[in-house]
Structure formats: structure tokens, C-alpha cells
Amino acid sequence: MLNRSSECAIAAMSLLAELWCEDGQRLTATEVADRRRLPRPFVAKVLTILSQVGLVRGAPGPRGGYCLGRAPEEITLLDITRCFEREDPAIACPHGPDYCGVGDNKCPIHDEVVALQEQKDAFLARTTLAVFCNAG
């Protein structure tokens, strides 16, 4: 349901949320990658993007690393996934964007796919990183 970048971003940020709620510790991209068993260069790239939009803060140097840019209860999963997911709802149609939803032309599963996307978006919008604070 989510692309690989979104999944990686949620994995990284959920770890930073756990640390925020415990002691506010910072982690390097390498530490995040190793703790979540994700590819190091991929995590570094995702954290850079998240830093550019203010969802994480990065600090260079020996005591540097990444931490959340705001409190966990102020960051939704939708905030995170918006950085990596396409907004085009027609992409989910198995017949392609030029078929489904153009005029009255709908594929047989159009309404169900739209409902599923709406449920996913509602879940992402109401779920904050605070849910991970007691998950560690």
C-alpha cells in the first residue's frame, strides 16, 4: 500500500519517536539503518528529505545525528508519506490512468479501490508518531 521510501521513513521516524519519548537521544543515519535493518544509503537519503521538510532535525559532528523536528503527537503518518507518495488517485486502477475515472468510464473495482485509498488516507491522517512512544 505504501512505497518503499514511505515504509523506510516511517520505520526511521518511529525509532526517533521512541527515543524522543525516552530521553531525546539523537541517532546517526547509520545507527537508524542498523537498528531497523535497512540499507544505510537509503536511510540517509530518506532522512535528508525528511530534514528538508522539517520533520526531522539533523546536527553534524561527533554528538550529532537526527531527532524529530516536532513532538511525536504533532507528526502524522500522512505528514511523512506525503514526502514520498504520488498524489494521483488514478494510479491505483489496474487499467491505468487513462481508463478509470475518465468521464463515466470506471473499471469494475473502481469504487472499492477509491474506498480503500480513502480508508488508508484517513488512517495515516489520524495516526501520529505518539503511538510508537511505548512500543520500544
DSSP file with accessible surface (Angstrom, degrees, kcal/mol):
  #  RESIDUE AA STRUCTURE BP1 BP2  ACC     N-H-->O    O-->H-N    N-H-->O    O-->H-N    TCO  KAPPA ALPHA  PHI   PSI    X-CA   Y-CA   Z-CA
    1    1 A M              0   0  147      0, 0.0     2,-0.3     0, 0.0   119,-0.0   0.000 360.0 360.0 360.0 -31.2    0.0    0.0    0.0
    2    2 A L        -     0   0   39      1,-0.0    83,-0.0    83,-0.0     2,-0.0  -0.895 360.0-112.4-115.1 151.9    2.9    2.3    0.6
    3    3 A N     >  -     0   0   58     -2,-0.3     4,-2.3    78,-0.1     5,-0.2  -0.262  35.4-100.1 -77.3 170.6    6.1    2.6   -1.5
    4    4 A R  H  > S+     0   0  152      1,-0.2     4,-2.5     2,-0.2     5,-0.2   0.857 120.6  54.0 -61.4 -38.1    9.4    1.6   -0.1
    5    5 A S  H  > S+     0   0   33      2,-0.2     4,-2.6     1,-0.2    -1,-0.2   0.916 109.1  48.3 -65.0 -42.4   10.5    5.2    0.7
    6    6 A S  H  > S+     0   0    0      2,-0.2     4,-2.6     1,-0.2     5,-0.2   0.915 111.6  50.0 -63.2 -42.9    7.4    5.8    2.8
    7    7 A E  H  X S+     0   0  109     -4,-2.3     4,-2.4     2,-0.2    -2,-0.2   0.927 112.3  47.4 -61.8 -43.0    7.9    2.5    4.6
    8    8 A C  H  X S+     0   0    4     -4,-2.5     4,-2.8     2,-0.2     5,-0.2   0.919 111.5  51.1 -63.5 -43.5   11.6    3.4    5.3
    9    9 A A  H  X S+     0   0    0     -4,-2.6     4,-3.0     2,-0.2     5,-0.2   0.916 111.2  47.1 -62.8 -42.8   10.6    6.9    6.5
   10   10 A I  H  X S+     0   0   26     -4,-2.6     4,-2.6     2,-0.2     5,-0.2   0.921 112.1  51.0 -65.8 -40.8    8.0    5.5    8.9
   11   11 A A  H  X S+     0   0   26     -4,-2.4     4,-1.5    -5,-0.2    -2,-0.2   0.938 114.6  43.2 -60.8 -45.7   10.5    2.9   10.2
   12   12 A A  H  X S+     0   0    0     -4,-2.8     4,-2.1     1,-0.2    -2,-0.2   0.942 116.8  45.7 -65.4 -46.7   13.1    5.6   10.8
   13   13 A M  H  X S+     0   0    0     -4,-3.0     4,-2.3     1,-0.2    -1,-0.2   0.834 107.3  57.3 -71.9 -29.6   10.8    8.1   12.3
   14   14 A S  H  X S+     0   0    8     -4,-2.6     4,-2.1    -5,-0.2    -1,-0.2   0.912 108.1  48.8 -65.7 -36.9    9.1    5.6   14.6
   15   15 A L  H  X S+     0   0    3     -4,-1.5     4,-2.2    -5,-0.2    -2,-0.2   0.938 111.0  49.2 -65.6 -44.3   12.5    4.8   16.1
   16   16 A L  H  X S+     0   0    3     -4,-2.1     4,-2.4     1,-0.2    52,-0.3   0.863 109.4  53.4 -63.6 -32.7   13.2    8.5   16.5
   17   17 A A  H  X S+     0   0    0     -4,-2.3     4,-2.2     2,-0.2    -1,-0.2   0.909 106.3  52.2 -67.1 -41.8    9.8    8.8   18.2
   18   18 A E  H  X S+     0   0   23     -4,-2.1     4,-1.2     1,-0.2    -2,-0.2   0.933 113.5  43.9 -57.6 -45.2   10.7    6.0   20.6
   19   19 A L  H  X>S+     0   0    1     -4,-2.2     4,-2.7     2,-0.2     5,-2.6   0.868 108.8  57.3 -69.3 -38.0   13.9    7.9   21.6
   20   20 A W  H  <5S+     0   0   88     -4,-2.4    -1,-0.2     1,-0.2    -2,-0.2   0.925 110.2  44.8 -56.2 -46.2   12.1   11.2   21.8
   21   21 A a  H  <5S+     0   0   57     -4,-2.2    -1,-0.2    -5,-0.1    -2,-0.2   0.741 118.8  43.1 -74.7 -23.4    9.8    9.8   24.4
   22   22 A E  H  <5S-     0   0  118     -4,-1.2    -2,-0.2    -5,-0.2    -3,-0.2   0.946 140.3 -33.7 -84.7 -60.1   12.5    8.1   26.3
   23   23 A D  T  <5S-     0   0  104     -4,-2.7    -3,-0.2    -5,-0.1    -2,-0.1   0.329  73.9-106.4-151.7   6.6   15.4   10.6   26.5
   24   24 A G      < +     0   0   42     -5,-2.6    -4,-0.2     1,-0.2    -5,-0.1   0.684  57.8 170.5  72.1  17.2   15.6   12.7   23.4
   25   25 A Q        -     0   0   82     -6,-0.6     2,-0.3     1,-0.1    -1,-0.2  -0.234  26.5-134.2 -62.1 147.3   18.6   10.9   22.1
   26   26 A R        -     0   0   83     37,-0.1     2,-0.4    38,-0.1    41,-0.2  -0.773  17.0-160.3 -99.1 151.9   19.9   11.6   18.6
   27   27 A L  B     -A   66   0A   1     39,-1.9    39,-3.8    -2,-0.3     2,-0.1  -0.979  15.9-124.6-130.0 145.6   20.9    8.9   16.1
   28   28 A T     >  -     0   0   56     -2,-0.4     4,-2.5    37,-0.3     5,-0.2  -0.382  34.3-106.9 -75.6 164.7   23.0    9.0   13.0
   29   29 A A  H  > S+     0   0   15      1,-0.2     4,-2.7     2,-0.2     5,-0.2   0.895 123.1  53.9 -60.1 -36.9   21.6    7.7    9.8
   30   30 A T  H  > S+     0   0   62      2,-0.2     4,-2.8     1,-0.2    -1,-0.2   0.917 108.0  48.8 -63.9 -43.3   23.9    4.6   10.1
   31   31 A E  H  > S+     0   0   83      2,-0.2     4,-2.6     1,-0.2    -2,-0.2   0.913 112.2  48.4 -64.1 -41.8   22.5    3.9   13.6
   32   32 A V  H  X S+     0   0    0     -4,-2.5     4,-2.1     2,-0.2    -2,-0.2   0.948 113.0  48.3 -61.3 -48.0   18.9    4.2   12.4
   33   33 A A  H  X>S+     0   0    0     -4,-2.7     5,-2.6     1,-0.2     4,-0.8   0.929 113.6  46.3 -59.1 -45.9   19.6    1.9    9.4
   34   34 A D  H  <5S+     0   0   80     -4,-2.8     3,-0.5     1,-0.2    -1,-0.2   0.910 113.0  48.5 -66.4 -41.0   21.4   -0.7   11.6
   35   35 A R  H  <5S+     0   0  127     -4,-2.6    -1,-0.2     1,-0.2    -2,-0.2   0.820 120.2  37.5 -70.7 -28.9   18.7   -0.7   14.3
   36   36 A R  H  <5S-     0   0   72     -4,-2.1    -1,-0.2    -5,-0.2    -2,-0.2   0.404 108.8-123.3-100.5   0.9   15.9   -1.0   11.7
   37   37 A R  T  <5 +     0   0  231     -4,-0.8    -3,-0.2    -3,-0.5    -4,-0.1   0.934  63.5 139.3  55.4  51.5   17.9   -3.3    9.4
   38   38 A L      < -     0   0   48     -5,-2.6    -1,-0.2    -6,-0.1     2,-0.1  -0.855  64.3 -82.2-120.6 157.2   17.6   -1.1    6.4
   39   39 A P     >  -     0   0   57      0, 0.0     4,-2.3     0, 0.0     5,-0.2  -0.394  37.5-136.9 -62.4 129.2   20.1   -0.1    3.8
   40   40 A R  H  > S+     0   0  131      1,-0.2     4,-2.4     2,-0.2     5,-0.2   0.902  99.8  47.5 -56.8 -49.9   22.3    2.7    5.1
   41   41 A P  H  > S+     0   0  104      0, 0.0     4,-2.1     0, 0.0    -1,-0.2   0.890 112.2  51.7 -62.8 -35.3   22.4    4.8    1.9
   42   42 A F  H  > S+     0   0   32      2,-0.2     4,-2.5     1,-0.2    -2,-0.2   0.933 110.5  47.2 -65.8 -44.6   18.7    4.6    1.5
   43   43 A V  H  X S+     0   0    0     -4,-2.3     4,-2.9     1,-0.2     5,-0.2   0.922 110.5  53.0 -63.4 -41.9   18.0    5.7    5.1
   44   44 A A  H  X S+     0   0   37     -4,-2.4     4,-2.0    -5,-0.2    -1,-0.2   0.925 110.7  47.1 -60.2 -43.4   20.5    8.6    4.7
   45   45 A K  H  X S+     0   0  133     -4,-2.1     4,-2.1     2,-0.2    -2,-0.2   0.933 113.2  48.0 -64.0 -45.4   18.6    9.7    1.6
   46   46 A V  H  X S+     0   0    1     -4,-2.5     4,-2.6     1,-0.2     5,-0.2   0.927 111.4  50.0 -63.1 -43.9   15.2    9.4    3.3
   47   47 A L  H  X S+     0   0    0     -4,-2.9     4,-2.2     1,-0.2    -1,-0.2   0.871 107.8  54.6 -65.1 -33.9   16.4   11.3    6.4
   48   48 A T  H  X S+     0   0   63     -4,-2.0     4,-2.1    -5,-0.2    -1,-0.2   0.933 109.9  46.3 -63.0 -45.0   17.8   14.1    4.2
   49   49 A I  H  X S+     0   0   48     -4,-2.1     4,-1.2     1,-0.2    -2,-0.2   0.938 112.7  49.6 -63.1 -44.7   14.4   14.5    2.6
   50   50 A L  H  <>S+     0   0    0     -4,-2.6     5,-2.0     1,-0.2     6,-1.0   0.866 110.0  52.3 -63.6 -33.9   12.6   14.5    5.9
   51   51 A S  H ><5S+     0   0   45     -4,-2.2     3,-1.3     1,-0.2    -1,-0.2   0.892 102.9  57.9 -67.8 -38.5   15.1   17.1    7.2
   52   52 A Q  H 3<5S+     0   0  147     -4,-2.1    -1,-0.2     1,-0.3    -2,-0.2   0.798 110.4  43.2 -64.6 -28.0   14.4   19.3    4.3
   53   53 A V  T 3<5S-     0   0   83     -4,-1.2    -1,-0.3    -3,-0.2    -2,-0.2   0.361 117.7-111.4 -99.8   4.4   10.7   19.5    5.2
   54   54 A G  T < 5S+     0   0   35     -3,-1.3    -3,-0.2     2,-0.3    -2,-0.1   0.557  84.4 119.2  83.3   9.7   11.3   19.9    8.9
   55   55 A L  S   <S+     0   0    7     -5,-2.0    14,-3.0    -6,-0.2    15,-0.5   0.787  83.7  23.7 -78.8 -26.2   10.0   16.5   10.1
   56   56 A V  E    S-B   68   0A   2     -6,-1.0     2,-0.4    12,-0.3    -2,-0.3  -0.938  74.0-140.5-129.3 158.5   13.5   15.7   11.5
   57   57 A R  E     -B   67   0A 120     10,-3.0    10,-1.9    -2,-0.3     2,-0.4  -0.978  15.7-157.8-117.4 133.7   16.4   17.8   12.6
   58   58 A G  E     -B   66   0A  41     -2,-0.4     8,-0.2     8,-0.2   -30,-0.1  -0.879   6.3-169.2-111.7 144.2   19.9   16.9   11.8
   59   59 A A  E     -B   65   0A  33      6,-2.1     6,-2.3    -2,-0.4     2,-0.1  -0.999  15.5-139.3-131.2 128.7   23.0   18.0   13.6
   60   60 A P        +     0   0  131      0, 0.0     3,-0.2     0, 0.0     0, 0.0  -0.301  55.5  52.9 -78.9 168.7   26.6   17.4   12.3
   61   61 A G  S >  S-     0   0   54      1,-0.2     3,-1.9     2,-0.1    -2,-0.1  -0.247 100.3 -51.1 101.6 177.0   29.5   16.4   14.4
   62   62 A P  T 3  S+     0   0  142      0, 0.0    -1,-0.2     0, 0.0     0, 0.0   0.788 138.5  37.5 -63.9 -28.6   30.5   13.7   16.9
   63   63 A R  T 3  S+     0   0  235     -3,-0.2   -37,-0.1     2,-0.1    -2,-0.1   0.199 102.6 106.9-104.5  15.4   27.4   14.3   19.1
   64   64 A G    <   +     0   0   11     -3,-1.9     2,-0.3    -6,-0.0    -3,-0.1   0.049  30.0 116.5 -82.7-168.3   25.2   14.9   16.1
   65   65 A G  E     - B   0  59A   8     -6,-2.3    -6,-2.1   -38,-0.1     2,-0.3  -0.898  59.6 -53.0 138.7-165.9   22.6   12.8   14.5
   66   66 A Y  E     +AB  27  58A  45    -39,-3.8   -39,-1.9    -2,-0.3     2,-0.3  -0.828  42.9 165.8-113.5 146.3   18.9   13.0   13.8
   67   67 A C  E     - B   0  57A  11    -10,-1.9   -10,-3.0    -2,-0.3   -41,-0.1  -0.919  48.4 -72.9-143.1 169.9   15.9   13.7   16.1
   68   68 A L  E     - B   0  56A   0    -52,-0.3   -12,-0.3    -2,-0.3   -13,-0.1  -0.339  30.8-140.6 -63.7 148.1   12.3   14.5   15.4
   69   69 A G  S    S+     0   0   16    -14,-3.0     2,-0.3     2,-0.1   -13,-0.2   0.685  85.4  12.7 -81.7 -20.8   11.6   18.1   14.2
   70   70 A R  S    S-     0   0   86    -15,-0.5     5,-0.1   -13,-0.0   -13,-0.1  -0.914 102.9 -67.5-144.0 171.5    8.4   18.3   16.4
   71   71 A A    >   -     0   0   14     -2,-0.3     3,-2.2     1,-0.1     4,-0.3  -0.278  49.4-114.0 -62.2 147.3    6.8   16.3   19.2
   72   72 A P  G >  S+     0   0    0      0, 0.0     3,-1.4     0, 0.0    57,-1.2   0.848 115.7  58.0 -54.3 -35.9    5.6   12.8   18.1
   73   73 A E  G 3  S+     0   0  115      1,-0.3    -2,-0.1    56,-0.2     3,-0.0   0.627 102.9  56.0 -73.1  -8.3    1.9   13.7   18.7
   74   74 A E  G <  S+     0   0  110     -3,-2.2     2,-0.5     1,-0.1    -1,-0.3   0.431  95.6  74.3-100.3  -0.6    2.3   16.6   16.2
   75   75 A I    <   -     0   0    0     -3,-1.4    54,-2.2    -4,-0.3    55,-0.2  -0.953  64.9-163.2-119.1 117.8    3.5   14.4   13.3
   76   76 A T  B  >  -C  128   0B  25     -2,-0.5     4,-1.4    52,-0.2    52,-0.3  -0.584  32.6-117.1 -92.8 161.2    1.1   12.1   11.4
   77   77 A L  H  > S+     0   0   10     50,-2.5     4,-2.8    47,-0.8     5,-0.2   0.839 118.3  59.3 -63.5 -29.4    2.0    9.3    9.2
   78   78 A L  H  > S+     0   0   26     46,-1.9     4,-2.2    49,-0.3    -1,-0.2   0.892  99.0  56.5 -66.4 -38.6    0.3   11.2    6.4
   79   79 A D  H  4 S+     0   0   44     45,-0.3     4,-0.4     1,-0.2    -1,-0.2   0.906 113.0  42.8 -55.1 -41.1    2.8   14.1    7.0
   80   80 A I  H >< S+     0   0    0     -4,-1.4     3,-1.5     1,-0.2     4,-0.3   0.950 113.8  47.6 -72.2 -50.9    5.6   11.5    6.4
   81   81 A T  H >X S+     0   0    4     -4,-2.8     4,-2.4     1,-0.3     3,-2.0   0.790  97.3  71.0 -69.0 -25.4    4.1    9.7    3.5
   82   82 A R  T 3< S+     0   0  141     -4,-2.2    -1,-0.3     1,-0.3    -2,-0.2   0.774  91.8  61.3 -59.4 -25.0    3.3   12.9    1.6
   83   83 A C  T <4 S+     0   0   42     -3,-1.5    -1,-0.3    -4,-0.4    -2,-0.2   0.702 120.6  20.8 -72.2 -17.8    7.0   13.4    1.1
   84   84 A F  T <4 S+     0   0   30     -3,-2.0     2,-0.3    -4,-0.3    -2,-0.2   0.562 103.0  85.5-129.8 -16.4    7.3   10.1   -0.9
   85   85 A E  S  < S-     0   0   43     -4,-2.4     2,-0.2   -80,-0.1   -83,-0.0  -0.689  72.8-115.9 -97.1 149.4    3.9    9.1   -2.3
   86   86 A R        -     0   0  197     -2,-0.3    -2,-0.1     1,-0.1    -1,-0.0  -0.524  13.5-147.4 -76.1 147.4    2.3   10.2   -5.5
   87   87 A E        +     0   0  142     -2,-0.2    -1,-0.1    -5,-0.1    -5,-0.0   0.559  63.4 111.7 -90.8 -11.3   -1.0   12.1   -5.2
   88   88 A D    >   -     0   0   81      1,-0.2     3,-1.2     2,-0.1     4,-0.3  -0.515  48.6-166.4 -72.7 109.4   -2.6   10.8   -8.4
   89   89 A P  G >  S+     0   0   89      0, 0.0     3,-0.9     0, 0.0     4,-0.2   0.742  81.6  68.4 -70.2 -19.1   -5.5    8.6   -7.4
   90   90 A A  G >  S+     0   0   25      1,-0.2     3,-1.5     2,-0.1     6,-0.2   0.711  79.8  79.2 -72.8 -17.1   -5.9    7.1  -10.9
   91   91 A I  G <  S+     0   0   70     -3,-1.2    -1,-0.2     1,-0.3     5,-0.1   0.845  84.0  62.2 -60.6 -31.2   -2.5    5.3  -10.5
   92   92 A A  G <  S+     0   0   44     -3,-0.9    -1,-0.3    -4,-0.3    -2,-0.1   0.671  78.2 104.3 -72.6 -14.2   -4.2    2.5   -8.4
   93   93 A C    X   -     0   0   12     -3,-1.5     3,-1.7    -4,-0.2     6,-0.1  -0.522  68.9-143.0 -70.5 130.1   -6.5    1.5  -11.3
   94   94 A P  T 3  S+     0   0   89      0, 0.0    -1,-0.2     0, 0.0    -2,-0.0   0.699 100.8  57.1 -67.5 -15.6   -5.3   -1.8  -12.8
   95   95 A H  T 3  S-     0   0  107      1,-0.2     3,-0.2     2,-0.0    -2,-0.1   0.489 116.3-109.8 -91.0  -5.7   -6.4   -0.5  -16.2
   96   96 A G    X>  -     0   0   20     -3,-1.7     3,-1.5    -6,-0.2     4,-1.3  -0.087  34.8 -68.8  97.2 164.3   -4.2    2.6  -16.0
   97   97 A P  T 34 S+     0   0   66      0, 0.0    -1,-0.2     0, 0.0    -6,-0.1   0.705 124.9  60.1 -68.6 -18.9   -4.8    6.3  -15.5
   98   98 A D  T 34 S+     0   0  151     -3,-0.2    -2,-0.1     1,-0.1     3,-0.1   0.480 111.0  39.6 -87.8  -1.0   -6.3    6.8  -19.0
   99   99 A Y  T X4 S+     0   0   80     -3,-1.5     3,-1.1     1,-0.1     2,-0.2   0.803  98.4  65.7-107.6 -63.3   -9.1    4.4  -18.3
  100  100 A C  T 3< S+     0   0    6     -4,-1.3     6,-0.2     1,-0.2    -1,-0.1  -0.413 110.5   5.4 -77.1 132.7  -10.6    4.6  -14.9
  101  101 A G  T 3  S+     0   0   42      4,-1.6     2,-0.8     1,-0.2    -1,-0.2   0.452  86.1 130.6  82.2   0.4  -12.4    7.6  -13.7
  102  102 A V  B X  S-D  105   0C  87     -3,-1.1     3,-1.8     3,-0.8    -1,-0.2  -0.779  87.3 -44.4 -88.1 111.7  -12.3    9.4  -17.0
  103  103 A G  T 3  S-     0   0   65     -2,-0.8    -2,-0.0     1,-0.3     0, 0.0  -0.422 119.6 -29.2  65.7-134.1  -15.9   10.5  -17.6
  104  104 A D  T 3  S+     0   0  167     -2,-0.1     2,-0.9    -4,-0.0    -1,-0.3   0.351 107.8 116.8 -93.8   5.6  -18.3    7.7  -16.7
  105  105 A N  B <   +D  102   0C  76     -3,-1.8    -4,-1.6    -6,-0.1    -3,-0.8  -0.648  38.2 162.0 -82.5 104.4  -15.7    5.1  -17.7
  106  106 A K        -     0   0  102     -2,-0.9    -6,-0.1    -6,-0.2    -2,-0.0  -0.955  36.5-123.7-123.7 144.1  -14.9    3.1  -14.5
  107  107 A C    >   -     0   0    6     -2,-0.4     3,-1.7     1,-0.1     4,-0.3  -0.361  39.7 -99.0 -75.7 165.9  -13.3   -0.3  -14.1
  108  108 A P  T 3  S+     0   0  113      0, 0.0     4,-0.2     0, 0.0     3,-0.1   0.739 123.0  39.9 -61.2 -23.4  -15.2   -3.0  -12.2
  109  109 A I  T 3> S+     0   0   82      1,-0.1     4,-2.5     2,-0.1     5,-0.2   0.307  81.7 111.6-108.9  11.9  -13.3   -2.4   -9.0
  110  110 A H  H <> S+     0   0   39     -3,-1.7     4,-2.6     1,-0.2     5,-0.2   0.909  77.9  46.0 -52.0 -54.3  -13.1    1.4   -9.2
  111  111 A D  H  > S+     0   0   97     -4,-0.3     4,-2.3     1,-0.2    -1,-0.2   0.894 113.8  49.2 -62.7 -38.0  -15.4    2.2   -6.2
  112  112 A E  H  > S+     0   0  124      2,-0.2     4,-2.4     1,-0.2    -1,-0.2   0.903 111.4  49.3 -68.0 -39.6  -13.7   -0.3   -4.0
  113  113 A V  H  X S+     0   0   32     -4,-2.5     4,-2.6     2,-0.2    -2,-0.2   0.928 111.3  49.3 -65.8 -42.6  -10.2    0.9   -4.8
  114  114 A V  H  X S+     0   0   42     -4,-2.6     4,-2.4    -5,-0.2    -2,-0.2   0.933 111.5  49.4 -61.6 -44.2  -11.3    4.5   -4.1
  115  115 A A  H  X S+     0   0   40     -4,-2.3     4,-2.4    -5,-0.2    -1,-0.2   0.910 110.7  50.5 -62.3 -41.2  -12.8    3.5   -0.8
  116  116 A L  H  X S+     0   0   87     -4,-2.4     4,-2.6     2,-0.2    -2,-0.2   0.926 110.2  49.3 -63.7 -43.7   -9.6    1.6    0.2
  117  117 A Q  H  X S+     0   0   44     -4,-2.6     4,-2.7     1,-0.2    -1,-0.2   0.905 110.9  50.6 -62.0 -40.7   -7.5    4.6   -0.7
  118  118 A E  H  X S+     0   0  126     -4,-2.4     4,-2.3     2,-0.2    -1,-0.2   0.901 110.4  49.1 -65.3 -39.7   -9.7    6.9    1.4
  119  119 A Q  H  X S+     0   0  135     -4,-2.4     4,-2.4     2,-0.2    -2,-0.2   0.918 111.8  49.3 -64.1 -43.2   -9.5    4.5    4.4
  120  120 A K  H  X S+     0   0   46     -4,-2.6     4,-2.7     2,-0.2     5,-0.2   0.949 112.3  47.5 -60.5 -47.7   -5.7    4.4    4.1
  121  121 A D  H  X S+     0   0   73     -4,-2.7     4,-2.3     1,-0.2    -2,-0.2   0.894 111.2  51.0 -63.0 -38.7   -5.5    8.2    3.9
  122  122 A A  H  X S+     0   0   47     -4,-2.3     4,-1.8     2,-0.2    -1,-0.2   0.921 111.2  48.5 -64.9 -42.4   -7.8    8.5    6.9
  123  123 A F  H  X S+     0   0   94     -4,-2.4     4,-1.4     1,-0.2   -46,-0.2   0.941 112.9  47.1 -61.1 -47.8   -5.7    6.1    8.9
  124  124 A L  H  < S+     0   0    6     -4,-2.7   -46,-1.9     1,-0.2   -47,-0.8   0.877 112.2  51.2 -63.5 -35.5   -2.5    7.9    8.0
  125  125 A A  H  < S+     0   0   47     -4,-2.3    -1,-0.2    -5,-0.2    -2,-0.2   0.824 115.1  40.4 -72.5 -32.0   -4.0   11.3    8.9
  126  126 A R  H  < S+     0   0  173     -4,-1.8     2,-0.6    -5,-0.2    -1,-0.2   0.618  98.4  85.6 -93.9 -11.3   -5.3   10.2   12.3
  127  127 A T     <  -     0   0   18     -4,-1.4   -50,-2.5    -5,-0.2   -49,-0.3  -0.806  59.1-172.2 -98.0 120.1   -2.2    8.2   13.4
  128  128 A T  B >   -C   76   0B  33     -2,-0.6     3,-1.6   -52,-0.3   -52,-0.2  -0.621  40.1-105.4-102.9 168.5    0.6   10.1   14.9
  129  129 A L  G >  S+     0   0    0    -54,-2.2     3,-2.0   -57,-1.2     4,-0.3   0.648 106.2  86.5 -67.4 -10.9    4.1    9.0   15.9
  130  130 A A  G >  S+     0   0   34    -58,-0.8     3,-1.6     1,-0.3     4,-0.4   0.796  74.0  70.8 -60.1 -25.9    3.0    9.1   19.5
  131  131 A V  G <  S+     0   0   88     -3,-1.6     3,-0.4     1,-0.3    -1,-0.3   0.753  96.0  53.6 -63.5 -20.2    1.7    5.5   19.0
  132  132 A F  G X  S+     0   0   47     -3,-2.0     3,-1.3     1,-0.2     4,-0.5   0.523  82.1  89.4 -90.9  -5.4    5.4    4.4   18.9
  133  133 A a  T <  S+     0   0   18     -3,-1.6     3,-0.2    -4,-0.3    -1,-0.2   0.810  99.1  31.4 -65.8 -29.0    6.4    6.0   22.2
  134  134 A N  T 3  S+     0   0  161     -4,-0.4    -1,-0.3    -3,-0.4    -2,-0.1   0.194 101.5  83.9-108.9  12.9    5.6    3.0   24.2
  135  135 A A    <         0   0   64     -3,-1.3    -2,-0.2     1,-0.1    -1,-0.1   0.613 360.0 360.0 -89.7 -17.1    6.4    0.4   21.5
  136  136 A G              0   0   75     -4,-0.5    -1,-0.1    -3,-0.2    -2,-0.1   0.838 360.0 360.0 -60.4 360.0   10.2    0.2   22.1
